Amino acid sequence: MIICTYLFIFIIGAMLGSFFNVCIYRLPRGEGIIFPGSHCPKCQAQLKPWDNIPILSYIFLRGKCRYCNGIISSRYILVESITGLLYLGLYLRFGLGVEFFYYIFFISVLVIITFIDIEHFLILDKITYPSMVVGLIACLIKKDLAGGAIGLLVGAGIIYGIVVVSAVILKMINHPCKDEGGMGLGDVKLGGVMGVFLGWKFVLVALFLACLFGSIIGLFLIFLKLKKRTDYIPFGPYLAMGSLVVVLWGEKVLGWYLGLLGR
């Protein structure tokens, strides 16, 4: 029975991950996420229901379109698998209660934002602003609207400060960055979303972890010569990683973080 429950949660996550793939592909292009129906991005052929089964269709079709034989991005099966695993992880952490659905929404938003940022170097207002509103409404229902608002200001404010200071330093040293950006206003708004859902204490931990992950992975990519020092690496995925760690292991990580500060 327990295995069936786990499998059910994973399947629901994978199914929603399939929808998130639609959002990831269409939102940056200004397309609707409901109409038209699912179609091949290359030949535009309308997909049949059996072409659109999460994870399995990609495997059976070997990552190719049934109609034009064009290569389908591995991002599709990756998002579906990751979302299924994340939903399962949240279920194991919180059970099937209010917190589960609260964080399901937050993590789902992070999945969409992460992959859009990786592909397009964009964090869209049409995602962050509604997410802030939903988070504040949830805080109002929990009778903690002030906490949500403070978290929003702390999360957005810290990243905004980092953006300003980084821009000044890069300008002073005339850093030859190939792409404009680094952390930008999209990251600021994502920080606000994180603050609403995590609260001001835990958003501090999430931001610290994001910087830690970004530094380690960035140096690793440069060491492997997959990225150059002047290349732009999107920061949204690291903010999402920091948030995920806090959601799943918040109290333990907070204790570790305070230990680093000597408290």
C-alpha positions in Angstrom: 0.0 0.0 0.0 2.8 2.4 0.9 4.6 1.7 -2.4 1.4 2.4 -4.3 1.0 5.7 -2.5 4.6 6.6 -3.4 4.1 5.6 -7.0 0.9 7.6 -7.2 2.5 10.8 -5.8 5.4 10.4 -8.3 3.0 9.9 -11.2 1.1 13.0 -10.3 4.3 14.9 -10.1 5.5 13.6 -13.5 2.1 14.5 -15.0 2.3 18.1 -13.7 5.9 18.1 -14.8 4.7 17.5 -18.4 2.5 20.6 -18.0 5.5 22.6 -16.6 7.3 21.7 -19.8 4.6 23.4 -21.7 5.0 26.5 -19.5 8.8 26.4 -19.9 8.6 26.3 -23.6 5.8 28.7 -24.3 5.9 31.4 -21.6 9.2 33.0 -22.8 7.8 33.0 -26.3 4.6 34.7 -25.3 2.4 31.7 -26.3 -0.7 30.4 -24.5 -0.2 27.5 -22.2 -3.6 25.9 -22.8 -4.2 26.5 -26.5 -3.1 25.2 -29.0 -2.8 21.6 -27.7 0.5 19.8 -27.4 2.5 19.6 -30.6 6.0 18.9 -31.9 8.1 22.1 -31.6 9.8 21.3 -34.9 7.1 20.0 -37.3 4.1 21.4 -35.4 2.3 18.0 -35.6 -0.5 17.7 -33.0 0.5 15.0 -30.5 -1.8 12.1 -29.7 -2.5 11.2 -26.0 -0.1 8.2 -26.3 2.6 10.5 -27.5 2.3 12.6 -24.4 2.6 10.0 -21.5 5.1 11.5 -19.0 8.6 9.9 -19.1 7.4 6.7 -20.9 6.6 8.3 -24.3 10.0 9.9 -24.4 11.7 6.5 -23.7 9.6 4.6 -26.1 10.1 7.2 -28.9 13.8 7.4 -28.1 13.6 11.1 -27.7 12.3 11.7 -31.2 9.1 13.0 -32.7 6.9 10.2 -34.1 6.0 12.3 -37.1 9.1 14.1 -38.3 11.8 12.1 -36.4 13.2 15.3 -35.0 15.2 15.2 -31.8 13.1 16.2 -28.7 15.0 18.0 -26.0 16.0 15.8 -23.0 14.7 18.6 -20.9 11.2 17.1 -21.2 12.0 13.8 -19.5 14.3 15.6 -17.0 11.6 18.0 -15.8 9.0 15.2 -15.6 11.4 13.0 -13.6 12.6 15.8 -11.3 9.1 17.0 -10.6 7.9 13.5 -9.7 10.9 13.0 -7.3 10.4 16.4 -5.7 6.7 15.7 -5.1 7.6 12.4 -3.5 10.3 14.1 -1.4 7.7 16.7 -0.2 5.2 13.9 0.6 7.9 12.0 2.7 8.7 15.2 4.5 5.3 16.6 5.2 2.7 13.9 4.5 -0.5 14.8 2.8 -1.3 17.9 4.8 -1.6 21.7 4.3 2.2 22.2 4.3 2.5 19.6 1.5 0.3 21.6 -0.8 1.8 24.9 0.3 5.3 23.8 -0.7 4.1 21.9 -3.8 3.1 25.3 -5.3 6.4 26.9 -4.3 8.5 24.1 -5.6 6.5 23.9 -8.8 7.2 27.6 -9.5 10.9 27.0 -8.8 11.0 24.2 -11.4 9.5 26.3 -14.1 11.7 29.3 -13.3 14.8 27.2 -13.1 14.5 25.7 -16.6 13.4 29.0 -18.2 16.4 30.7 -16.6 18.8 28.0 -17.8 17.4 28.1 -21.4 16.7 31.8 -21.8 18.5 33.7 -19.0 15.1 35.1 -18.0 13.0 35.1 -14.8 9.6 36.2 -16.0 7.4 38.8 -14.1 4.3 36.8 -15.2 5.5 34.0 -12.9 7.1 35.9 -10.0 4.4 38.5 -9.4 1.4 36.0 -9.3 3.5 33.7 -7.1 4.1 36.5 -4.6 0.4 37.2 -4.5 -0.5 33.5 -3.9 2.2 33.4 -1.2 0.8 36.5 0.6 -2.7 35.1 0.4 -1.5 31.9 2.0 0.3 33.9 4.7 -3.0 35.8 5.3 -4.9 32.5 5.7 -2.2 31.4 8.2 -2.6 34.8 10.0 1.0 35.6 9.3 0.7 38.3 6.6 3.3 40.5 8.3 5.8 37.6 8.3 5.3 37.0 4.6 5.7 40.7 3.8 8.9 40.9 5.8 10.2 37.8 4.2 9.5 39.3 0.8 11.3 42.5 1.6 14.3 40.7 3.1 14.7 38.2 0.2 14.3 40.9 -2.5 16.3 43.5 -0.6 19.3 41.4 -0.1 19.5 40.2 -3.7 19.0 43.8 -4.9 21.9 44.9 -2.7 24.1 42.2 -4.2 23.1 43.2 -7.7 23.9 46.9 -7.1 27.2 46.2 -5.4 28.2 43.6 -8.0 27.4 46.1 -10.8 29.5 48.8 -9.2 32.5 46.4 -8.7 32.3 45.0 -12.2 32.2 48.5 -13.6 35.2 49.7 -11.5 37.4 46.8 -12.6 36.1 46.9 -16.2 35.2 43.2 -16.1 34.9 41.9 -19.7 31.6 40.0 -19.2 30.3 38.7 -22.6 26.7 38.8 -21.6 24.8 41.5 -19.8 23.4 40.3 -16.5 24.7 38.1 -13.8 22.2 38.6 -11.1 19.4 40.9 -12.3 16.0 42.2 -11.3 14.5 38.8 -12.1 16.6 37.3 -9.4 15.4 40.1 -7.0 11.8 39.2 -7.6 12.6 35.5 -7.2 14.2 36.4 -3.9 10.9 38.1 -2.9 9.0 34.9 -3.8 11.4 32.9 -1.7 11.0 35.3 1.2 7.2 35.0 1.2 7.2 31.2 1.2 10.2 30.6 3.5 10.0 33.5 5.9 12.8 36.0 6.6 14.9 33.6 8.7 14.9 30.7 6.3 15.3 32.9 3.2 18.6 34.1 4.7 19.8 30.5 4.9 18.5 29.8 1.3 20.4 32.8 0.0 23.6 31.7 1.7 23.2 28.2 0.3 22.5 29.6 -3.2 25.7 31.6 -3.1 27.6 28.6 -1.9 26.2 26.3 -4.6 26.7 28.9 -7.2 30.4 29.4 -6.3 31.2 25.7 -6.1 29.4 24.7 -9.3 30.6 27.8 -11.1 34.3 27.1 -10.3 33.7 23.4 -11.2 32.4 24.4 -14.6 35.3 26.7 -15.2 37.8 24.1 -14.1 36.3 21.6 -16.6 36.4 24.3 -19.2 32.6 24.1 -19.8 32.4 27.8 -19.0 34.7 30.7 -19.2 35.3 33.2 -16.4 33.6 35.8 -18.5 30.5 33.7 -19.3 27.1 34.5 -17.8 25.8 31.7 -15.5 22.1 32.1 -14.5 21.7 32.4 -10.8 18.0 31.4 -10.6 18.8 27.6 -10.5 21.0 28.1 -7.4 18.3 30.2 -5.7 16.0 27.3 -6.3 18.5 24.7 -5.0 19.0 26.8 -1.8 15.2 27.0 -1.4 14.7 23.3 -1.9 17.3 22.4 0.7 15.6 24.7 3.2 12.2 23.3 2.5 13.3 19.7 3.0 15.8 20.2 5.8 15.1 23.7 7.1 15.6 23.3 10.9 18.8 21.2 10.5 20.3 23.6 8.0 19.3 26.6 10.1 21.1 25.1 13.1 24.2 24.5 11.0 24.1 28.0 9.6 23.8 29.5 13.1 26.7 27.3 14.1 28.8 28.9 11.4 27.9 32.3 12.8 29.0 31.2 16.3 25.5 31.3 17.8 
